[in-house]
């Protein structure tokens, strides 16, 4: 094997079986989807970038196997692709790479292979760029001396396709003469640090020492660590980091001792569709990995086991996340200003203090590609933070992963709007005048159209007609999903409908190109409804007969 840990050779993926290291270097030749699945699940191939690339080659194999007379059975290949993705749910790179190449399946196996080889080539370039950026940062934070670096698990070429991420940064620092010694966590329970990282460092001629995981904090306390460098399996939008179990404890110890804690990963490890670490599915591994090793039992038979493969380090413990693009998160600003959870929380508190989101009522969401970030259920809106959000799929309103928070009950209202409009944000609130008018106008079993004319405020509601606006008011069904279905049907049939609606006794919903615009439209609608109620003109009609409210 050359510097690449993954090679495509005449219809087969060739790689090192990492389970045999360090004592046996044996080659694996994978020719079926089942081979790929077994290799990923069994950790013959491991590391977020590496399993992503291996999964993509699995799609190549699946496409070839399901092509007859030049015609691809796309549905069958897509099913195989999802089977590959399901093998390890925590690492985002696996789903990212598999779905990227699956998009080429209708074009045939040559197109899928070309896209997979492009990912393979990108990986080496991306890893070297991220590693160089991280090395630059380390020397900025720890200038003028050879460094004692602590690392966890394995983040070298075995975990990627070439060069490595955190170990790649160590390699760059070593090339610059800036490494005194690397302290390698053994990384229980499968000893990736002891078996793999030491093997790679020895091959590279980089001085290192092996230690037990539980000695890392003491090494920091006794001045033996200048910097911690780790990789990542997933980085959420707010900067939370999923990585090999034990990473969180290292971050806590590093923070206590004032030691930089730096995460090195490719951009493909960042997940823009996942708001915070609360959303991450943490893989649970087999009990046998803890109760014994290499076939030798070390615990009494029947001992119950807690064996998470990963943990999630909160963003505020991470000094920086570094990718091929440079430093993308820094301590103290790990939640970017543009992070939707922060913006949602800020506006929710504002509307709470105005009395429009009393107690736990109301909800706000922002769309992020094929998902939406929405306020969690049952939370006081005056006390929200960016960590109180849930990420759901726009397609079916379901959470993207098991989460500690439940999504708002009105999630189906938000996703109905997203599926039928170009909205980027939705606000559902209970301001008094708009809620009162929608209650009086609402029909128990059919949408009511409320037409308001001749008020200057209509201009602020995004209506195509600046002199009049037709506002649908929907029945307040006990089953909120039915409300969402009514809204989706109406907006599909009325694509030019204004971006505002009412629900009888259930407040108002507005949307816009951004959250500020959605909020502004809610404010404008509330002011308009106050004018209508104060003038006493309250004529309404059912869906097929529209009456007017306005100045005469």
Secondary structure, DSSP 8 states (H G I E B T S, - for coil): --S-SEEEETTEEEEE-GGGTTT---EEEE-SHHHHHHHHHTTSS-SHHHHHHHHHHHHHHHHHHTEETTEE-HHHHHHHHHHHHTT-SS-HHHHHHHHHHHTTGGG-HHHHHHHHHHHHHHHHHHHHHHHHHHHHHHHHHSTTS-EEEEE-S--STTTSSSS-SHHHHHHHHHHTT-EEEEEEE--TTTTHIIIIIHHHHHHHT--EEEE-GGGHHHHHHTT--SEEEE--SEE-TT--EEEETTHHHHHHHHHHHT-EEEEE--GGGB-TT--SGGG----B--THHHHEETTEE-S-TT-----BSEEEE-GGG-SEEEETTEEEEETT--S-TT-HHHHHHHHHHHHHHTTSS-TT--EEEEEETTEEEEEBTT--GGG--GGGEEEEETTT--BSS--SS-B-TTHHHHHHHHHHS--SEEEEE--HHHHHHHHHH--SSS-EEEEEES-GGGGGGT-SSTTEEEEEEE---SSHHHHHHHHHHHHHH-TT--SEEEETTS-EEEEESSHHHHHHHHHHHHHHHHHHHHHT----EETT--EEEE--
